[in-house]
Amino acid sequence: DPIVQLRFFRHRSFAAANSGIMFSNLAMYATLLTIPLIVADQTDWSPARTGLIMAALSATTVVCAPLGGHLADKWGRRWPTVGGLAIFTAGLLLLGFAEDGISALLLATSLGIAGVGLGLSWTGLQTAAVESVVPRQAGVASGIYSTSRYLGSIVGSSILASLFTAESSDYSQAFVLVAIAAIASVCVSFALQDRPEPA
């Protein structure tokens, strides 16, 4: 009885939830790894100041997560997730269009908006994944979902490592990666069912 049940991916909502968390995590971690490098090149901020500003992402995610759960229960899994990931994408794109360097206000605003989107979307994604299987398989489904989350993080980190070398650091390519992954997370979330029936 394999730990990873690939047959679960035949269920539309399960596949969409896992793809959504993979792409959103790829975008999030690529952003979190790129920003300190940009800040170090463009500003004289201390590491503490940079970390404090970047905490805007986590803070707004934590604050908005209960609302995301409430909306997913009230309206179903699809639309709160689609809307949340769209907000997440908008926040990251705002940062990518900065032409005159990164300011503290722009960085905090961008990450804060992105965090709101994550808070609104993550509950719907995870709930849809677990609801797509019978209750006795919920643990397996949750494990696969967590694996998809980490897969996105690892892939994003690996791609960034190839973009940033000792000779050059092309931040524009990093933001293209972030934009593609974030937009992909929105697109796949449209396949979620509001109230998935277990298969």
N, C-alpha and C positions, 0 to 999 in steps of 0.2 A: 504494500500500500504506500505509494510514493508520497513524500512530504509535499512536493509541488505537483498539484493536480492540474495538468495542462488542459484537461477537458473543461475546467471551469471557465476558460476563456471563450468557450462557445456561447456563453451567456453574454448578451450585448452589454448589459450594465456592468457586469464584472470586468469585462475587457475595457470598457470606457473608463471605469473608476481607476483601474490600475494604470492605464495609459495617462490619464489626467494627472495622477499624483507623480508619475515618473517625469512627465514634461515640466510640471510646475516646480518640482524639486530641482530638476536640471537648471531651470532658469534662476531659481532662488540661490542655489549654491554658486553658480557661475557669477552672479551679481555680488554675493558676499565675499567671494575670493578676489574679484577684480577691483572692487572699490578701494580697499586699503592700498593696492598697488598704485592706483591713479592718484589717490590722496597723497601718498608719499612722494610722487613725482611733481605734483602741482601745488602743494601747500606746505606750510611748516607746522601743521597741526601736530599735537602730541598724540601718541597712541591712545591715551585715555580719552581725549576729545573725540577722536575718530570712533572709538568703540561706543562712546555714549550716544553719538549721533546715530550710529548704525543700530542701536537698540530700539529705535523707532519702529523697525520692522517687527521685532518680537513683541513689543508693548502693544501695538495696535492689533496684532494677531490674537494675543491673549484676551484683550478687551472685547473683541468682536466675535470670538469663537462661540460664546453662549448664544448670541443673536443668530449666528449661522445655524446652530442646532435647532433653535426655535423655528426659524424660517423653513428649514428642511422638513421639520415635522408638520408644519402648517401647510406648506405649498408643494411638498414633494421634494425629491432629491435633485431633479434636473435644474430648475430655473435659479434657485439660490446658488447652486454650484457654477452654472454658466455665468451668472451675474458677478459672483465673487471673483472668478478667474479673469473675467473681462476687466474688473477694477484692478486686479493684480497686474495684468498686462499693461494697462494704462499708466500705472505708477512707474513701472520699469521703463516704458517707452519715454516717459517724461525725462528720466535721467539720461537716456541714450541720446536725446536731442540737444543736450547742453553743449553749446558751441564755445562758450567763453570760459570754460573751466568749471569745476564743481565748487559750489558754495555750500556752506553749512545749511542754509535755508532750503536750497534745492534738494540736497541729499536727504535731509530729514523729511521734507514733504513727499518726495518720491517714495522713500522707503515706508513712510507712514501710510500712504495710499495703498501701496503693495501689500502691506500687512493687513489692512482692512479687508482686502480681497481674499487673502489666505484664510483669515478668520471666518469669513462668510462661506468659503467653499469647502474646507477640509472635512467638516462634519458630514456634509452630503456625500462627498466622495467615499469616505470610509464606510458610512452606513450603507450606501448602495452596494459596495463590494461584499459586505457581510450578509446583507439581505438576499443576495443573488444565489445563495446556497442554502441547503437545509440546515437547521440549527446544529446538528451534530458535526457538521463540517465548518462551522463558523471559525474555529481556531485555525484550521488550515487556510481558509480564505483570508483571515487576518494576517497570517504569516506571509502569504504570497503578496498581499498588499504592502506590507512593510518591506519586503524584498524589492518590490517595484519602486518604492520611495528611495531606498538606498541605491538602487541601480541608477536612477536619475542623477543622484548626487555624485556617484563615482564616474559616470560617463561625462558629466559636466566638468568635473575636476580634471579628468584625463585630457579632454579636448583643450582646456585652458592651458595645461602644461605644454601642449604642443604649440600653442600660440605665443606663449611668453617664454622667451629664451634669454640667455645672457646677452645676445647680440641685439635683440629687438623685442619690443612689446607693442603689439598692435591692438590697442584697446577698442578700436572701431569694430574689429572682427569679433571681439568678445561680446559687444553689444548686439551684433547681428545674431550671434548664437543665442543670446538671452531672448531677443525678440522672437526668433523662430520657435524656440521652445515654449515661450509663454503663449504665443498665438496658437500653437498646436494644442496646448492644454485646453484652451477655450473650445477649439473645434471638436476635439474628441468628447468633451463633456456634453455636447448636444445629443450624444447617443445614450446618455443615462435615461433610465425609466424613472418616473416620479415615485412609483411604489413597486420596486422590483419583486417579481414572483420567483421564489426559489426554484431552481432547476435540479 
